Amino acid sequence: MTTDNQVWLNLPEPPVGHPDTALLAEAERALQSLGELTESPDIRNAFVQRLGVSREELISAANLVLDTNHTIAFVGNIGVGKTTALCRVAGLEMQPSMLEETVPVLEVGGGGTTICEVHLVNGPDYGLIVEPRSEAELEREVREFARYLTPSAETQRGGETPLSREVVRAIRNMSGLLPETHRNADGTINNVVDHARNLAEELADADALAAEIWTRMGIHNRTRREIWRSETPDAEPLQWIQEHFKMLNYGQHPEFSLPRRVEVILPQRILGEELLSIRVVDTKGIDGTAERADLELHLNEPNTVAVLGSSFNDAPAPTLQQLLERAVRARFPDLETKAAILVLPHSGQALDVKDELGDRVRSTAEGYHRKRQEVELQLQDRDLPYVRVEFFNVNEDDAQQFSSFLMDLVSALRATHCARLSEVISDANALVQNYENVQVWEVQKQAARRLAVWLENNQQVGDFSERLQDSLFVAIDRAYASTLRASVRRLGEWPNLEYAHHLGFGTRAMVASAVSPKLEGFKAITANLLQDPELEDAFDLVQQARRTLEDGTEALLGRSYRTGVAVHSAHMQPDDPFWDRCDREWGQGSGYKGRVVGHHQNWFNAYPEVVERSQERAGVEWQQILERVAAILPSDDTES
């Protein structure tokens, strides 16, 4: 149907070339029909709530389809090769000379090379945009580095620093406190002079050392946020990116502070896509724990697909299984279309796969096939959702085919959004067309009676089989002792062990454990009703009731996460005696983590109201959701 004469009163007009303009035009017409019906003087009171819910559904679903900005996030352990794969598919490779192989433009190494998350986005020219760390965050990192270097802390630190090697490297570069290596004539190392340690011995005080390092870093001069190739137009583009990205990544650029995120701007369309705006994200590699806010955010964003990279031999990597398990516990929606396993084999690994008789496979394709079956079986055994599995050997496989796979993931996600919008449009049109039909009205009341019985019997939220602190305790158990100490010293604010995120996630998982069985029960009731041909005239009502409960539950889970975050900011973080008790455990011998966990358990035991209030709030909001569902159901007492 043409949309040339479409008037847009409720939705923004899609830009020229939008891939789903026709569907959005249908949504706009449905919204206009709902608006006209709302103004009708003879409208039944029972329909007022349904019309309002239908309008909200249409706008929400249409906005997801209208948005053509999509993110492809690469997630994986350090050293797995995701950055190399990303550079290959994005065309970010250089050949230093005719005799050398191509190399990635972005920094790669044996893992732990990139200091922060890196985004590839389309723009007017080649450029780099930096979102810096806050001064408060950078000050904490400098103080931690100073404490590590101070001789008086030698016996307490156990030879470890909670700072990542990338941050230590950048601080050394920014302050000029680099180790100096002296070599013999034959190239062997004669001596290494560590100027940072020498300065620490000279000052012998952690606070004074931190102040001196801060001064040498010259943060007040590091205020620049972006740099463009147009400033040096004769520079070869990819070499320009490589050089400047390395400087930013290593803290070597005198005008830039330590980055929290770097955007690499490219004039060409990302992955060659013309209709959609694609952002490719190279997340910071997983080192130890995968339970990080930055990673789990990507799994819960509606327009993001997460590509979970794993080495060939351990695919799917345990850390990736942990991510998926937590996403299921927290009831992140649409995981089947929003996540995929990317296996990154090295040359020859696929040919080492053996069949049931112990014989090696005859081709790489057969090796991939058998490994895919193994990955899918492991996911099935762990009750994890079925996600697509793809293989990409950077040195052998077709980059264009891999690019097509990535765009297929985005297309599948958009198809999910479009299918939901189509269903909402169909139900809204049915509502408008049938509101005066008495026979339809009776059928809908019949279906509504069965739904109302379920609503009446499920007013109370289910049992909470999880506690809001469970996620935090599991993360502490999996974390390095130095990571726990780093977080304790920062009152729970440390990227690899972020208390606010774990308490938020734990609260969401706690509420999900109570409402998920309820929601699945209601969905089973609606599925049965939708199989009854005698109730066909009520299908739109049944589907809307299911969506209302699903949407309300998802909103409840989102609010639960924020409630858990507030537990940290409003109750735990301000409790200085608690953090002091935890901090004093460092250097007291083995069992550090156990002692700190004991303090945490005592804290939650001392404040049971924190958990109780979260559960009570969830119970109240659950009843409000049921009331919203009940409000759209006609009853025998409703006027006809």
Buried (B, 14 or more C-beta within 10 A) or exposed (E): EEBEEBEBEBBEBBEEEBBBBEBBBBBBBBBBBBEEBEEEEEBBEBBEBBBBBBBEBBBBBBBBBBBBEBBBBBBBBBBBBBBBBBBBBBBBBBEEEEEEEEBBBBBBEEBBBBBBBBBBBBBEEBBBBBBBBEEEBBBBBBBBBBBBBBEEBEEEBEEEBBBBEBBBBBBBBBBEBEEEEEEEEEEEEEEEEBBBBEBBEEBEBBEBBBBBBBEBBBBEEBEEEEBBBEEEEEBEBBEBBBEBBBBBBBBBBEBBBBBBBBBBBBEEEBBBBEEBBBBBBBBBBBBBBBBBBBBBBBBBBBBBBBBBBBBBEEBBBEBBBBBBBBBBBBBBBBBEBBBBBBBBBBEEBBBEBEEEEEEEBEEBEBBBBBBBEBBBEBBEEEEBBEBBBBBBBBEEBEBEEBBBBBBBBBBBBBEBBBEBBBBBBBBBBBBBEBBEEEEBBEBBBBBBEBBBEBBEEBEEBBEBEBBBBBBBBBBBEBBBBBBBBBBBBBBBBBBBBBBBBBBBBBBBBBBBBBBBBBBEBBEEBBEEBBEBEEBEBBBBBBBBBBBBBBBBBBEBBEBBBEBBBBBBBEBBBEBEEBBEBBBEBBEEEEEBBEBBBBBBEEBBEEBEEBBEEBBEBBBEBBBEBBEBBBBBBBEEEBEE
